[in-house]
Amino acid sequence: MSADFEYGMKVSLGGEFGVVVKSELDKPNFFGRICWDTEKEFDFEDWHGLFGSFINKGGK
C-alpha cells in the first residue's frame, strides 16, 4: 500500500468510493482531493496532508 495519496488512486471510506484527482492548486506529487462517486453532481473532499487520518478512519 502507498504511504500517501497518488493521482488516480481509487479510494473508499464509509461505504463510499472515489478517486484522487488533480487540483489546479496541487503542488507536484502532493495530491489529496477526492471526487466521491455519489448522487451529488460535485462531491469533492480535500484530504491533502491527511493520508494517515484517512487510513485511521478506515479509508482504503
KEBASE-508580 format. One record per residue: residue number from 0; residue in one letter; x, y negated, z negated of N, C-alpha, C in turn. Coordinates in steps of 0.001 Angstrom, whole numbers, plus 500000, padded with zeros to 6 digits. Atoms other than C-alpha are relative to their C-alpha. Example, Ala and Ser with C-alpha at 12.3 -4.5 7.8 and 13.67 -1.06 7.14 Angstrom:
pt pos = 0	code = a	n.east = 500890	n.north = 501190	n.up = 500000	ca.east = 512300	ca.north = 504500	ca.up = 492200	c.east = 500900	c.north = 498800	c.up = 500000
pt pos = 1	code = s	n.east = 499180	n.north = 501190	n.up = 500060	ca.east = 513670	ca.north = 501060	ca.up = 492860	c.east = 499230	c.north = 498910	c.up = 499270
! end
This chain:
pt pos = 0	code = m	n.east = 500843	n.north = 501189	n.up = 500000	ca.east = 500000	ca.north = 500000	ca.up = 500000	c.east = 500882	c.north = 498756	c.up = 500000
pt pos = 1	code = s	n.east = 499276	n.north = 501273	n.up = 499911	ca.east = 501107	ca.north = 496473	ca.up = 500699	c.east = 500053	c.north = 499299	c.up = 498646
pt pos = 2	code = a	n.east = 499869	n.north = 500779	n.up = 501237	ca.east = 502233	ca.north = 494075	ca.up = 497968	c.east = 499408	c.north = 498610	c.up = 500152
pt pos = 3	code = d	n.east = 500612	n.north = 501297	n.up = 499756	ca.east = 500395	ca.north = 491104	ca.up = 499490	c.east = 499028	c.north = 500125	c.up = 501167
pt pos = 4	code = f	n.east = 500916	n.north = 499999	n.up = 498867	ca.east = 497670	ca.north = 490242	ca.up = 501966	c.east = 500779	c.north = 499860	c.up = 501300
pt pos = 5	code = e	n.east = 499404	n.north = 500097	n.up = 498674	ca.east = 498564	ca.north = 490682	ca.up = 505621	c.east = 498896	c.north = 499656	c.up = 500991
pt pos = 6	code = y	n.east = 500961	n.north = 500395	n.up = 498963	ca.east = 496843	ca.north = 489155	ca.up = 508643	c.east = 499416	c.north = 501250	c.up = 500652
pt pos = 7	code = g	n.east = 500685	n.north = 498873	n.up = 499383	ca.east = 494245	ca.north = 491606	ca.up = 509977	c.east = 499725	c.north = 501155	c.up = 499068
pt pos = 8	code = m	n.east = 500192	n.north = 498925	n.up = 500975	ca.east = 494234	ca.north = 493755	ca.up = 506829	c.east = 498512	c.north = 500160	c.up = 499691
pt pos = 9	code = k	n.east = 501374	n.north = 499707	n.up = 500391	ca.east = 490894	ca.north = 495450	ca.up = 506136	c.east = 499983	c.north = 500146	c.up = 498486
pt pos = 10	code = v	n.east = 500096	n.north = 499981	n.up = 501458	ca.east = 489802	ca.north = 494978	ca.up = 502514	c.east = 498582	c.north = 500329	c.up = 499561
pt pos = 11	code = s	n.east = 501326	n.north = 499777	n.up = 500579	ca.east = 486931	ca.north = 495944	ca.up = 500246	c.east = 500040	c.north = 499600	c.up = 498536
pt pos = 12	code = l	n.east = 500139	n.north = 500407	n.up = 501400	ca.east = 485697	ca.north = 494688	ca.up = 496900	c.east = 498515	c.north = 500010	c.up = 499646
pt pos = 13	code = g	n.east = 501386	n.north = 499974	n.up = 500467	ca.east = 482476	ca.north = 495444	ca.up = 495058	c.east = 499012	c.north = 500470	c.up = 501041
pt pos = 14	code = g	n.east = 500903	n.north = 499464	n.up = 498982	ca.east = 480975	ca.north = 497409	ca.up = 497937	c.east = 499903	c.north = 499165	c.up = 501263
pt pos = 15	code = e	n.east = 499978	n.north = 500827	n.up = 498794	ca.east = 481633	ca.north = 494643	ca.up = 500463	c.east = 501312	c.north = 500238	c.up = 500735
pt pos = 16	code = f	n.east = 498826	n.north = 499793	n.up = 499165	ca.east = 484072	ca.north = 494925	ca.up = 503336	c.east = 500325	c.north = 498720	c.up = 500748
pt pos = 17	code = g	n.east = 499580	n.north = 501200	n.up = 499295	ca.east = 486103	ca.north = 492244	ca.up = 505040	c.east = 501345	c.north = 500189	c.up = 500650
pt pos = 18	code = v	n.east = 498706	n.north = 499995	n.up = 499328	ca.east = 489212	ca.north = 491363	ca.up = 506957	c.east = 500722	c.north = 498698	c.up = 499659
pt pos = 19	code = v	n.east = 499185	n.north = 501180	n.up = 500296	ca.east = 492065	ca.north = 488975	ca.up = 506152	c.east = 500223	c.north = 499254	c.up = 501313
pt pos = 20	code = v	n.east = 499886	n.north = 500817	n.up = 498790	ca.east = 492028	ca.north = 486145	ca.up = 508686	c.east = 501032	c.north = 498903	c.up = 499791
pt pos = 21	code = k	n.east = 499023	n.north = 501081	n.up = 500060	ca.east = 494481	ca.north = 483393	ca.up = 509514	c.east = 499266	c.north = 498669	c.up = 499989
pt pos = 22	code = s	n.east = 500532	n.north = 501348	n.up = 500093	ca.east = 493552	ca.north = 479899	ca.up = 508432	c.east = 500990	c.north = 499042	c.up = 500639
pt pos = 23	code = e	n.east = 499111	n.north = 501008	n.up = 499419	ca.east = 494939	ca.north = 476828	ca.up = 510176	c.east = 500971	c.north = 499449	c.up = 498964
pt pos = 24	code = l	n.east = 499166	n.north = 500538	n.up = 501068	ca.east = 496392	ca.north = 475824	ca.up = 506800	c.east = 501011	c.north = 501007	c.up = 499453
pt pos = 25	code = d	n.east = 499088	n.north = 498977	n.up = 500508	ca.east = 498233	ca.north = 479112	ca.up = 506206	c.east = 501443	c.north = 499708	c.up = 500370
pt pos = 26	code = k	n.east = 498567	n.north = 500067	n.up = 499748	ca.east = 501981	ca.north = 478982	ca.up = 505860	c.east = 500407	c.north = 501326	c.up = 500637
pt pos = 27	code = p	n.east = 499556	n.north = 498724	n.up = 499412	ca.east = 503956	ca.north = 481640	ca.up = 507754	c.east = 500064	c.north = 501107	c.up = 498947
pt pos = 28	code = n	n.east = 499995	n.north = 498814	n.up = 500867	ca.east = 503441	ca.north = 485068	ca.up = 506160	c.east = 499379	c.north = 499758	c.up = 498626
pt pos = 29	code = f	n.east = 500709	n.north = 500241	n.up = 501256	ca.east = 501151	ca.north = 483661	ca.up = 503427	c.east = 498505	c.north = 499936	c.up = 500318
pt pos = 30	code = f	n.east = 501410	n.north = 499880	n.up = 499646	ca.east = 497613	ca.north = 484873	ca.up = 504029	c.east = 499178	c.north = 500288	c.up = 498749
pt pos = 31	code = g	n.east = 500863	n.north = 499716	n.up = 501137	ca.east = 494631	ca.north = 485341	ca.up = 501745	c.east = 498566	c.north = 499588	c.up = 500219
pt pos = 32	code = r	n.east = 501384	n.north = 500364	n.up = 499688	ca.east = 491492	ca.north = 484041	ca.up = 503432	c.east = 499310	c.north = 501248	c.up = 500536
pt pos = 33	code = i	n.east = 500719	n.north = 498787	n.up = 499625	ca.east = 488971	ca.north = 486879	ca.up = 503693	c.east = 498652	c.north = 499628	c.up = 500592
pt pos = 34	code = c	n.east = 501319	n.north = 500123	n.up = 499378	ca.east = 485998	ca.north = 486988	ca.up = 506034	c.east = 499235	c.north = 501279	c.up = 499668
pt pos = 35	code = w	n.east = 500787	n.north = 498847	n.up = 500428	ca.east = 483387	ca.north = 489274	ca.up = 504469	c.east = 498927	c.north = 500337	c.up = 501020
pt pos = 36	code = d	n.east = 501030	n.north = 499510	n.up = 499086	ca.east = 481003	ca.north = 491385	ca.up = 506544	c.east = 498671	c.north = 500047	c.up = 499247
pt pos = 37	code = t	n.east = 501289	n.north = 500105	n.up = 500676	ca.east = 477713	ca.north = 490176	ca.up = 505073	c.east = 498986	c.north = 499387	c.up = 500963
pt pos = 38	code = e	n.east = 501046	n.north = 500582	n.up = 499166	ca.east = 474435	ca.north = 488826	ca.up = 506392	c.east = 500169	c.north = 498496	c.up = 500185
pt pos = 39	code = k	n.east = 499752	n.north = 501429	n.up = 499858	ca.east = 475666	ca.north = 485256	ca.up = 505875	c.east = 500766	c.north = 499754	c.up = 501293
pt pos = 40	code = e	n.east = 499310	n.north = 500318	n.up = 498754	ca.east = 476825	ca.north = 483586	ca.up = 509074	c.east = 501486	c.north = 499742	c.up = 499763
pt pos = 41	code = f	n.east = 498614	n.north = 500287	n.up = 500359	ca.east = 480014	ca.north = 482300	ca.up = 507433	c.east = 500204	c.north = 500396	c.up = 498545
pt pos = 42	code = d	n.east = 499757	n.north = 499529	n.up = 501356	ca.east = 481166	ca.north = 484246	ca.up = 504376	c.east = 501500	c.north = 500202	c.up = 499809
pt pos = 43	code = f	n.east = 498561	n.north = 499984	n.up = 500204	ca.east = 484790	ca.north = 483389	ca.up = 503603	c.east = 500308	c.north = 499784	c.up = 498527
pt pos = 44	code = e	n.east = 499481	n.north = 500243	n.up = 501344	ca.east = 486699	ca.north = 483548	ca.up = 500309	c.east = 501499	c.north = 499787	c.up = 500101
pt pos = 45	code = d	n.east = 498577	n.north = 500300	n.up = 500016	ca.east = 490112	ca.north = 482172	ca.up = 499546	c.east = 500655	c.north = 500751	c.up = 498843
pt pos = 46	code = w	n.east = 499273	n.north = 499212	n.up = 500985	ca.east = 492358	ca.north = 484675	ca.up = 497740	c.east = 501504	c.north = 499762	c.up = 500128
pt pos = 47	code = h	n.east = 498569	n.north = 500311	n.up = 499856	ca.east = 495713	ca.north = 483005	ca.up = 498561	c.east = 500703	c.north = 500095	c.up = 498652
pt pos = 48	code = g	n.east = 499212	n.north = 499875	n.up = 501210	ca.east = 498302	ca.north = 483980	ca.up = 495957	c.east = 499351	c.north = 500815	c.up = 498903
pt pos = 49	code = l	n.east = 500741	n.north = 499259	n.up = 501025	ca.east = 495798	ca.north = 486195	ca.up = 494138	c.east = 499894	c.north = 501490	c.up = 500320
pt pos = 50	code = f	n.east = 500055	n.north = 498589	n.up = 499613	ca.east = 496617	ca.north = 489634	ca.up = 495552	c.east = 499902	c.north = 500894	c.up = 498761
pt pos = 51	code = g	n.east = 500042	n.north = 499193	n.up = 501236	ca.east = 497279	ca.north = 491059	ca.up = 492057	c.east = 498639	c.north = 499943	c.up = 499343
pt pos = 52	code = s	n.east = 501347	n.north = 500147	n.up = 500576	ca.east = 493974	ca.north = 489693	ca.up = 490760	c.east = 498973	c.north = 500744	c.up = 500829
pt pos = 53	code = f	n.east = 500908	n.north = 499290	n.up = 499100	ca.east = 492182	ca.north = 491084	ca.up = 493807	c.east = 500054	c.north = 501508	c.up = 499716
pt pos = 54	code = i	n.east = 499838	n.north = 498571	n.up = 500285	ca.east = 493597	ca.north = 494566	ca.up = 493112	c.east = 499465	c.north = 500332	c.up = 498616
pt pos = 55	code = n	n.east = 500471	n.north = 499765	n.up = 501362	ca.east = 492869	ca.north = 494291	ca.up = 489372	c.east = 498477	c.north = 500009	c.up = 499902
pt pos = 56	code = k	n.east = 501466	n.north = 500041	n.up = 499992	ca.east = 489201	ca.north = 493516	ca.up = 490147	c.east = 499424	c.north = 501203	c.up = 500737
pt pos = 57	code = g	n.east = 500459	n.north = 498806	n.up = 499302	ca.east = 489029	ca.north = 496796	ca.up = 492104	c.east = 500101	c.north = 499896	c.up = 501503
pt pos = 58	code = g	n.east = 499852	n.north = 500174	n.up = 498555	ca.east = 489897	ca.north = 495463	ca.up = 495541	c.east = 500939	c.north = 501033	c.up = 500590
pt pos = 59	code = k	n.east = 499171	n.north = 499029	n.up = 499271	ca.east = 491365	ca.north = 497840	ca.up = 498093	c.east = 500288	c.north = 499460	c.up = 501370
! end
